[in-house]
Amino acid sequence: MSNISIYLSSEKEKALDDLIEYYSKRSVLKSLNRSALIDHLIEQEAQRIEIEQMVEDAVYIDENDLGWSEEELSCQAIDAEVSG
């Protein structure tokens, strides 16, 4: 794991501490410090970007009619029923 240094204004530092207090009250993130909070926020942002990309890809597939045809959907439904 690498170390990084960041410089924050006193307002941003207070906001960071307020976030730590907020998340510490939630059951998901009981033991939290600044490093853990930043790690958590980076993970959340990475997940948000991944979901956003999947939605964009789904819209592209839909707009360009690249999805399954009605016949393919029907066959898939039948296969699912047969295989239980």
BELVENRA-V848016 format. One record per pair of residues at least 6 apart in sequence whose ideal C-beta (glycine too) atoms are under 8 Angstrom apart, sorted by the first residue. I is the first residue (numbers start at 1). GAP is how many residues later the second one is. D is the distance in whole Angstrom. If there is no record, write none. Layout:
# BELVENRA-V848016
{{I & GAP & D} {I & GAP & D}}
This chain:
# BELVENRA-V848016
{{8 & 8 & 7} {16 & 18 & 6} {16 & 21 & 7} {17 & 17 & 8} {19 & 18 & 6} {20 & 12 & 5} {20 & 13 & 7} {20 & 14 & 7} {20 & 17 & 5} {23 & 6 & 4} {23 & 9 & 5} {23 & 14 & 6} {23 & 17 & 7} {24 & 6 & 7} {24 & 7 & 8} {24 & 8 & 5} {29 & 7 & 7} {29 & 8 & 8} {29 & 11 & 6} {32 & 8 & 8} {60 & 6 & 8} {61 & 6 & 5} {68 & 8 & 7}}
